[in-house]
Amino acid sequence: MAKCIMVQGTMSGAGKSLLVTGLCRAFLRRGLRVAPFKSQNMALNSYITKDGLEIGRAQAAQAEAAGVEPDVRMNPILLKPSSDTGSQLIVNGEVRGDYRAADYFKLKKTLIPDILAAYRSLAAENDVIVIEGAGSPAEINLREGDIVNMGLAQLVDAPVLLAGDIDRGGVFAQLYGTVALLAPEEKARLIGTVINKFRGDVSLLQPGLTQLEALTGVPVLGVIPWLDVDIDDEDSLSRRLTRREGGRPVDIAVIRLPRISNFTDFSPLEEHPALGVRYVGAVKDLGRPDLVILPGTKSTMADLAWMRQNGLEAAVRRLAASGVPVLGVCGGYQMLGQTLDDPDGVEGGGSMAGMGLLPCATVFAGSKTRTRVTTAVEDGPFAGAKLDGYEIHMGRTRPLTDDAVPFARLSDGRAEGTVAGQVFGTYLHGLFDTGELTAALARWLLSRKGLDPAAVSKPVDRNTYRQQQYDRLAEALEQHLDLTAIWRAMEERCHG
């Protein structure tokens, strides 16, 4: 049975996902078989495995860092928020239903067999399991029935690292307060604390580290510097969503929808030396970009209503009418059509007009499409660009004219997506990951501005780039984290 280590945090955004990713790569570099595990994830960034099952995008990235294929067992429970008080529940990669928070709280203990079956199956096949917690273990109102922090640590007998975020300030209070709120048996699982995202001279921290150890009785096992690594983010706390890119010849504006999902689709664009990507949530910030992107969303109709109310819909329509290209992905594609109908109440029911920029219409249905796709762009300036993406959506979109131009064509001959002039719509997430569409898009947008694409340095191959980022992260942890102490604790305390 595999050894294990669990990373918990003082809050959401403390850097748990990044630490787990780095530990997966660090253990892989030592020749070990490694797998990530997160019993319950709440995120709108998701991924479709090769067998058509849905998991959190962070676990897919962690699997990639571990050198293994993403597997639904790595994230058996996924919650995709659909409102402030409700989420879609996905168990073992398949939709179980929509639940209000209070109802899910009553239900979640019944999911323990699914969690343990997934974990034990992974543990039987690997040398190490690196487990990620969620939020904070000190949410004392949620302690009863916990299945993702100390409750899970107890179920699998895992030693725990506790990470705090110094970049937000108050890291000593974060760590001390969290430890103080743990029950004695929970505190006994702590093997060390980690201070994450540090900038400056670490020697100036030493008096605080010494006092923190004395107050908590737990050693500080590392001070991790602020790392400028480019690895897919998990949720809406991502720094990339506040990006105001400048200094690159091409300006791409992604509409920051309230329920934006799978914004990691655009990471390859951000890596290209010619493409400046920024996220826009207000008309005053939109300007006249070279491309507007409407991203995926968990609630297409609600987010289109938001755009309609704040003027962004009208602004995007004006830009499209003036010749600015528009790309819609998944929910963004649905918005671009003529109508949105929800007869089964998937998004609350009713009908509404779309943006009217594509000759297609969407009807929402209770069944979710989950599939991986290998194809190529069918028409237009990107024709022939190969794509390796995936679909995750609840609606069906059909063309309204017999001569509608598809964005791509699937292996069975079916049309995928819709194109009308310089407006493009597709359901395919991950459409830029192969790099071919990114390169074609950059060439086209540069040429439209009268710039020579050959004069712009070419980006590193996407896979090479990602592997470099994982290695950089692992090297930083190897330098700044006491991996010897962590491994010793794993040998002594983790029995699977």
C-alpha positions as CSV (number, residue, x, y, z in Angstrom):
1,M,0.0,0.0,0.0
2,A,1.3,3.5,-0.9
3,K,2.7,5.9,1.6
4,C,0.9,9.3,1.7
5,I,1.2,12.9,2.6
6,M,-1.6,15.4,2.9
7,V,-1.4,19.1,2.2
8,Q,-3.9,21.3,4.0
9,G,-4.1,25.1,4.0
10,T,-5.1,27.9,6.3
11,M,-7.6,29.2,3.7
12,S,-8.6,28.8,0.1
13,G,-5.8,30.1,-2.2
14,A,-3.0,29.3,0.3
15,G,-1.2,27.3,-2.4
16,K,-2.3,23.8,-1.6
17,S,-2.8,22.8,-5.3
18,L,0.6,24.1,-6.2
19,L,2.4,22.4,-3.4
20,V,0.7,19.1,-4.3
21,T,1.7,19.5,-7.9
22,G,5.3,20.2,-6.9
23,L,5.4,17.2,-4.5
24,C,4.0,14.9,-7.2
25,R,6.8,16.0,-9.6
26,A,9.5,15.8,-6.8
27,F,8.6,12.2,-5.9
28,L,8.4,11.3,-9.6
29,R,12.0,12.7,-10.0
30,R,13.0,10.2,-7.2
31,G,11.8,7.3,-9.3
32,L,8.5,6.7,-7.4
33,R,5.1,5.9,-8.8
34,V,2.9,8.9,-7.7
35,A,-0.7,9.9,-7.9
36,P,-2.6,13.0,-6.6
37,F,-5.8,12.7,-4.7
38,K,-8.5,15.2,-3.7
39,S,-11.6,13.6,-2.2
40,Q,-13.9,16.6,-2.8
41,N,-13.1,19.5,-5.1
42,M,-15.3,22.6,-5.6
43,A,-14.3,24.2,-8.9
44,L,-15.7,25.3,-12.2
45,N,-12.4,24.3,-14.0
46,S,-12.9,20.7,-15.0
47,Y,-11.4,18.1,-17.3
48,I,-12.6,15.0,-19.1
49,T,-10.5,11.9,-18.7
50,K,-9.9,9.5,-21.6
51,D,-12.8,7.3,-20.5
52,G,-15.2,10.3,-20.6
53,L,-15.4,11.1,-16.9
54,E,-15.2,14.5,-15.3
55,I,-12.7,15.6,-12.6
56,G,-11.2,18.9,-11.4
57,R,-8.7,20.5,-13.7
58,A,-6.2,20.8,-10.8
59,Q,-6.0,17.1,-10.4
60,A,-5.5,16.7,-14.2
61,A,-2.5,19.0,-13.9
62,Q,-1.2,17.2,-10.8
63,A,-1.4,13.9,-12.7
64,E,0.5,15.4,-15.5
65,A,3.2,16.5,-13.1
66,A,3.2,12.9,-11.7
67,G,3.7,11.5,-15.1
68,V,0.5,9.6,-15.2
69,E,-2.8,9.8,-17.1
70,P,-5.6,11.8,-15.3
71,D,-8.0,9.3,-13.6
72,V,-11.4,9.8,-12.1
73,R,-10.2,8.1,-8.9
74,M,-8.0,11.1,-8.3
75,N,-11.1,13.3,-7.6
76,P,-14.1,11.1,-6.9
77,I,-16.3,14.1,-5.7
78,L,-16.5,17.3,-7.8
79,L,-18.9,20.2,-6.9
80,K,-19.5,22.7,-9.6
81,P,-21.2,25.8,-8.1
82,S,-24.3,26.9,-10.0
83,S,-25.4,29.6,-7.5
84,D,-24.4,31.1,-4.2
85,T,-26.2,28.3,-2.4
86,G,-26.1,25.3,-4.7
87,S,-23.9,23.1,-6.8
88,Q,-24.0,20.3,-9.4
89,L,-22.7,17.1,-7.7
90,I,-20.5,14.9,-9.7
91,V,-19.6,11.5,-8.2
92,N,-17.0,9.2,-9.9
93,G,-17.1,11.5,-12.9
94,E,-20.8,11.4,-13.5
95,V,-23.6,13.9,-12.6
96,R,-25.5,12.9,-9.5
97,G,-27.8,15.9,-9.4
98,D,-28.0,19.5,-8.2
99,Y,-28.0,20.2,-4.5
100,R,-28.4,23.1,-2.1
101,A,-25.5,23.4,0.3
102,A,-27.6,22.3,3.3
103,D,-28.8,19.2,1.5
104,Y,-25.4,18.3,0.3
105,F,-24.1,18.7,3.9
106,K,-26.6,16.0,5.0
107,L,-25.6,13.7,2.1
108,K,-21.9,13.9,2.0
109,K,-21.2,11.2,4.7
110,T,-22.8,8.7,2.3
111,L,-20.1,9.4,-0.2
112,I,-17.3,8.0,2.1
113,P,-17.4,4.5,0.5
114,D,-16.9,6.1,-3.0
115,I,-14.0,8.2,-1.6
116,L,-12.3,5.2,0.1
117,A,-12.8,2.9,-2.9
118,A,-11.1,5.4,-5.1
119,Y,-8.2,6.1,-2.7
120,R,-7.5,2.5,-1.9
121,S,-7.5,1.5,-5.6
122,L,-5.0,4.3,-6.3
123,A,-2.9,3.4,-3.3
124,A,-2.7,-0.3,-4.4
125,E,-1.1,0.8,-7.7
126,N,1.4,3.5,-6.5
127,D,4.2,4.1,-4.1
128,V,3.0,7.6,-3.0
129,I,-0.3,9.4,-2.9
130,V,-0.2,13.2,-2.4
131,I,-3.5,14.3,-1.0
132,E,-4.9,17.8,-1.2
133,G,-7.3,19.2,1.3
134,A,-9.9,22.0,0.6
135,G,-10.3,25.4,2.2
136,S,-9.3,25.2,5.8
137,P,-9.4,22.4,8.4
138,A,-10.3,25.0,11.0
139,E,-13.8,25.6,9.7
140,I,-15.2,24.3,13.0
141,N,-18.8,24.6,11.9
142,L,-18.0,22.0,9.1
143,R,-16.0,19.6,11.3
144,E,-18.8,17.2,11.7
145,G,-18.9,14.9,8.7
146,D,-15.7,16.3,7.2
147,I,-14.6,14.3,4.2
148,V,-11.9,16.4,2.7
149,N,-9.5,17.7,5.4
150,M,-8.9,16.1,8.8
151,G,-11.8,13.8,8.4
152,L,-10.1,12.3,5.3
153,A,-6.7,12.3,7.0
154,Q,-8.2,10.1,9.7
155,L,-9.9,7.8,7.2
156,V,-6.6,7.1,5.4
157,D,-4.2,7.7,8.3
158,A,-2.3,10.5,6.6
159,P,0.3,12.8,8.1
160,V,-0.5,16.5,7.3
161,L,1.4,19.5,6.2
162,L,-0.3,22.9,6.9
163,A,0.4,25.7,4.5
164,G,-0.1,29.4,5.1
165,D,-0.1,32.3,2.6
166,I,2.3,35.1,3.6
167,D,1.5,37.1,0.5
168,R,-2.0,38.0,2.0
169,G,-0.5,39.0,5.3
170,G,-1.0,37.7,8.8
171,V,0.6,34.3,8.1
172,F,1.7,33.7,11.7
173,A,-1.9,34.3,12.9
174,Q,-3.2,32.1,10.1
175,L,-1.0,29.2,11.1
176,Y,-1.3,29.6,14.9
177,G,-5.1,30.2,14.8
178,T,-5.6,27.1,12.6
179,V,-3.5,24.9,14.9
180,A,-5.3,26.3,17.9
181,L,-8.7,25.4,16.5
182,L,-7.8,21.8,15.8
183,A,-8.9,19.0,18.1
184,P,-6.0,17.2,19.9
185,E,-6.2,14.1,17.7
186,E,-6.2,16.4,14.6
187,K,-3.2,18.4,15.8
188,A,-1.3,15.1,16.4
189,R,-1.4,14.5,12.6
190,L,0.5,17.7,11.8
191,I,4.1,17.0,10.9
192,G,4.9,20.6,10.0
193,T,3.9,23.9,8.7
194,V,4.9,25.6,5.5
195,I,5.0,29.3,4.7
196,N,4.1,29.9,1.1
197,K,4.6,32.7,-1.4
198,F,7.4,34.5,0.5
199,R,9.2,37.5,-1.0
200,G,12.3,38.9,0.6
201,D,15.1,37.9,3.0
202,V,14.1,34.7,4.8
203,S,16.5,35.5,7.7
204,L,14.2,38.3,8.7
205,L,11.5,35.7,9.3
206,Q,13.6,33.6,11.7
207,P,12.4,35.1,15.0
208,G,8.8,34.6,13.9
209,L,9.5,31.0,12.8
210,T,11.1,30.2,16.2
211,Q,8.2,31.7,18.1
212,L,5.6,30.0,15.9
213,E,7.2,26.6,16.5
214,A,7.1,27.3,20.3
215,L,3.5,28.3,20.2
216,T,2.2,25.5,18.1
217,G,4.6,22.7,19.0
218,V,4.9,22.0,15.3
219,P,8.1,22.5,13.2
220,V,8.3,24.8,10.3
221,L,9.4,22.6,7.4
222,G,9.8,25.2,4.7
223,V,9.5,28.8,3.5
224,I,8.6,28.6,-0.1
225,P,9.5,31.7,-2.1
226,W,7.0,33.4,-4.5
227,L,7.3,31.2,-7.6
228,D,6.7,32.6,-11.1
229,V,5.6,29.3,-12.5
230,D,2.8,28.9,-15.0
231,I,0.6,26.0,-13.9
232,D,-3.2,25.7,-14.4
233,D,-5.2,27.4,-11.7
234,E,-8.1,25.8,-9.9
235,D,-10.7,28.4,-9.3
236,S,-11.9,32.0,-9.5
237,L,-9.3,33.1,-6.9
238,S,-6.7,32.8,-9.7
239,R,-4.4,35.8,-10.2
240,R,-4.7,35.4,-13.9
241,L,-8.3,36.7,-13.8
242,T,-7.0,40.1,-12.6
243,R,-4.5,40.3,-15.4
244,R,-4.2,43.5,-17.3
245,E,-1.8,42.5,-20.0
246,G,0.2,45.1,-21.9
247,G,3.2,45.4,-24.1
248,R,2.4,42.6,-26.6
249,P,1.3,43.4,-30.1
250,V,-2.0,41.6,-30.0
251,D,-4.7,42.5,-27.4
252,I,-7.2,39.7,-26.5
253,A,-10.0,40.5,-24.1
254,V,-11.7,37.5,-22.3
255,I,-15.0,38.5,-20.7
256,R,-14.8,37.7,-17.0
257,L,-18.2,36.2,-16.5
258,P,-19.5,35.8,-12.9
259,R,-19.6,32.0,-13.3
260,I,-16.6,31.6,-15.6
261,S,-15.5,28.0,-16.1
262,N,-12.5,26.4,-17.7
263,F,-10.6,29.7,-18.1
264,T,-7.5,27.4,-18.3
265,D,-8.5,27.0,-21.9
266,F,-6.7,30.3,-22.5
267,S,-3.4,29.5,-20.8
268,P,-1.7,28.6,-24.1
269,L,-2.6,32.1,-25.4
270,E,-1.0,33.8,-22.4
271,E,2.2,31.9,-23.1
272,H,2.5,33.1,-26.7
273,P,5.0,36.0,-27.0
274,A,2.6,37.9,-29.4
275,L,-0.6,37.6,-27.5
276,G,-1.6,39.8,-24.5
277,V,-4.6,38.3,-22.7
278,R,-6.6,40.3,-20.2
279,Y,-9.9,39.6,-18.3
280,V,-12.6,42.2,-18.6
281,G,-15.7,42.6,-16.3
282,A,-16.9,46.1,-17.2
283,V,-17.5,48.0,-20.4
284,K,-15.1,50.7,-19.4
285,D,-12.2,48.2,-19.5
286,L,-13.1,46.6,-22.8
287,G,-11.7,49.2,-25.3
288,R,-11.1,47.9,-28.8
289,P,-9.2,44.6,-28.5
290,D,-8.0,42.6,-31.5
291,L,-10.2,39.6,-30.3
292,V,-13.0,39.2,-27.8
293,I,-13.4,35.7,-26.2
294,L,-16.6,34.7,-24.4
295,P,-15.5,31.8,-22.2
296,G,-17.3,28.8,-20.7
297,T,-19.7,29.3,-17.8
298,K,-21.7,27.1,-15.4
299,S,-24.8,29.3,-16.0
300,T,-25.1,30.5,-19.6
301,M,-28.4,32.3,-19.3
302,A,-27.7,34.0,-16.0
303,D,-24.3,35.2,-17.2
304,L,-25.8,36.5,-20.5
305,A,-28.4,38.4,-18.5
306,W,-25.5,39.9,-16.5
307,M,-23.8,41.0,-19.7
308,R,-27.0,42.4,-20.9
309,Q,-27.6,44.4,-17.8
310,N,-24.1,45.9,-17.5
311,G,-23.8,46.8,-21.2
312,L,-21.1,44.2,-22.1
313,E,-23.4,42.4,-24.5
314,A,-24.1,45.6,-26.5
315,A,-20.4,46.5,-26.5
316,V,-19.4,43.1,-27.9
317,R,-22.1,43.3,-30.5
318,R,-20.8,46.7,-31.6
319,L,-17.2,45.5,-31.8
320,A,-18.4,42.5,-33.9
321,A,-20.3,44.8,-36.2
322,S,-17.2,46.9,-36.7
323,G,-15.1,43.9,-37.7
324,V,-13.5,42.8,-34.4
325,P,-13.4,38.9,-34.3
326,V,-15.3,37.2,-31.5
327,L,-14.8,33.6,-30.3
328,G,-17.2,31.8,-28.0
329,V,-16.3,28.6,-26.2
330,C,-18.9,26.3,-24.7
331,G,-21.3,28.6,-22.8
332,G,-19.8,31.5,-24.7
333,Y,-20.7,29.7,-27.9
334,Q,-24.3,29.2,-26.7
335,M,-24.6,32.9,-25.9
336,L,-23.6,33.9,-29.5
337,G,-26.6,32.1,-31.0
338,Q,-30.1,33.3,-31.7
339,T,-32.0,31.8,-28.8
340,L,-31.6,29.9,-25.6
341,D,-34.4,27.6,-24.4
342,D,-34.5,25.7,-21.1
343,P,-37.7,23.6,-21.1
344,D,-36.5,21.2,-18.4
345,G,-35.3,23.9,-15.9
346,V,-31.6,23.0,-16.2
347,E,-30.7,26.6,-15.8
348,G,-33.9,27.7,-14.0
349,G,-36.2,27.4,-17.0
350,G,-37.6,29.8,-19.6
351,S,-36.3,31.2,-22.8
352,M,-34.2,34.2,-23.9
353,A,-32.8,35.8,-27.0
354,G,-29.1,35.2,-27.6
355,M,-26.6,37.7,-28.9
356,G,-27.6,37.0,-32.5
357,L,-24.1,36.8,-33.9
358,L,-24.3,33.1,-35.0
359,P,-27.0,31.3,-36.9
360,C,-27.7,28.6,-34.3
361,A,-30.0,28.0,-31.3
362,T,-29.4,26.1,-28.0
363,V,-31.8,23.9,-26.0
364,F,-30.7,22.9,-22.6
365,A,-31.2,19.3,-21.5
366,G,-30.6,17.3,-18.3
367,S,-28.0,15.0,-19.7
368,K,-24.4,16.2,-19.8
369,T,-22.2,15.7,-22.8
370,R,-18.7,14.5,-21.7
371,T,-16.3,13.4,-24.4
372,R,-12.8,13.8,-25.7
373,V,-12.4,15.0,-29.3
374,T,-9.6,14.9,-31.8
375,T,-10.4,17.0,-34.9
376,A,-9.2,19.9,-37.0
377,V,-10.7,23.3,-37.7
378,E,-13.0,23.0,-40.8
379,D,-13.0,26.5,-42.3
380,G,-11.7,30.1,-42.2
381,P,-8.3,31.4,-41.2
382,F,-7.6,28.5,-38.9
383,A,-8.6,25.7,-41.3
384,G,-6.5,22.5,-40.8
385,A,-5.3,23.4,-37.3
386,K,-5.5,20.1,-35.3
387,L,-7.3,20.1,-32.0
388,D,-7.3,17.7,-29.1
389,G,-10.0,18.9,-26.8
390,Y,-13.0,17.8,-24.7
391,E,-16.7,18.7,-24.4
392,I,-18.5,19.3,-21.1
393,H,-22.0,20.9,-21.5
394,M,-25.7,20.4,-20.7
395,G,-27.1,21.9,-23.9
396,R,-27.5,21.0,-27.6
397,T,-26.8,23.6,-30.2
398,R,-28.2,23.2,-33.8
399,P,-27.6,25.3,-36.9
400,L,-30.6,27.3,-38.1
401,T,-29.6,27.3,-41.8
402,D,-28.7,24.4,-44.1
403,D,-25.5,26.2,-45.2
404,A,-24.2,27.0,-41.7
405,V,-20.4,26.7,-41.6
406,P,-19.1,24.4,-38.8
407,F,-16.1,25.3,-36.7
408,A,-14.8,21.7,-36.9
409,R,-16.0,18.3,-38.0
410,L,-15.9,15.3,-35.7
411,S,-14.6,11.8,-36.6
412,D,-18.1,10.6,-37.3
413,G,-18.7,13.4,-39.8
414,R,-20.9,15.5,-37.5
415,A,-20.4,19.3,-37.6
416,E,-19.1,20.9,-34.4
417,G,-19.5,24.5,-33.7
418,T,-20.5,27.4,-36.0
419,V,-18.7,30.1,-37.9
420,A,-20.2,33.3,-39.4
421,G,-17.7,35.7,-40.9
422,Q,-15.3,36.6,-38.1
423,V,-17.5,35.2,-35.3
424,F,-16.5,31.6,-34.2
425,G,-18.3,29.3,-31.8
426,T,-17.2,25.9,-30.4
427,Y,-18.0,23.5,-27.6
428,L,-14.3,22.3,-27.4
429,H,-12.4,23.0,-24.2
430,G,-8.7,22.7,-24.4
431,L,-8.8,23.8,-28.1
432,F,-5.5,25.7,-27.8
433,D,-3.6,22.9,-26.0
434,T,-2.0,21.3,-29.1
435,G,-0.5,24.7,-30.1
436,E,-1.7,24.6,-33.7
437,L,-4.7,26.8,-33.2
438,T,-2.7,29.1,-31.0
439,A,-0.1,29.6,-33.8
440,A,-2.8,30.0,-36.5
441,L,-4.7,32.5,-34.4
442,A,-1.5,34.5,-33.7
443,R,-0.5,34.6,-37.3
444,W,-4.0,35.8,-38.4
445,L,-4.3,38.5,-35.7
446,L,-0.8,39.8,-36.4
447,S,-1.5,39.9,-40.2
448,R,-4.7,41.8,-39.6
449,K,-2.7,44.5,-37.8
450,G,-0.1,44.6,-40.6
451,L,2.6,42.9,-38.5
452,D,4.9,40.2,-39.7
453,P,4.3,37.0,-37.8
454,A,7.8,35.8,-38.6
455,A,9.2,38.7,-36.7
456,V,7.7,37.4,-33.4
457,S,9.7,34.8,-31.5
458,K,8.0,31.4,-31.5
459,P,6.7,30.0,-28.3
460,V,8.2,26.8,-26.8
461,D,6.3,23.6,-27.6
462,R,3.3,23.4,-25.3
463,N,4.2,20.0,-23.7
464,T,7.8,21.0,-23.3
465,Y,6.8,24.2,-21.7
466,R,4.5,22.5,-19.2
467,Q,7.1,19.9,-18.2
468,Q,9.6,22.7,-17.7
469,Q,7.1,24.4,-15.3
470,Y,6.6,21.2,-13.3
471,D,10.4,20.7,-13.0
472,R,10.9,24.3,-11.9
473,L,8.3,23.9,-9.2
474,A,9.8,20.6,-8.0
475,E,13.3,22.1,-7.9
476,A,12.0,25.0,-5.7
477,L,10.4,22.6,-3.3
478,E,13.5,20.4,-3.2
479,Q,15.5,23.5,-2.2
480,H,13.1,25.2,0.2
481,L,11.1,22.3,1.8
482,D,12.5,19.6,4.1
483,L,11.6,16.6,2.0
484,T,13.7,14.4,4.1
485,A,11.6,15.1,7.2
486,I,8.4,14.7,5.2
487,W,9.5,11.3,3.9
488,R,10.5,10.2,7.3
489,A,7.0,11.1,8.7
490,M,5.4,9.3,5.8
491,E,7.3,6.1,6.6
492,E,6.5,6.4,10.3
493,R,2.9,7.5,10.2
494,C,1.2,6.5,7.0
495,H,-0.1,3.0,6.8
496,G,-2.6,3.3,3.9
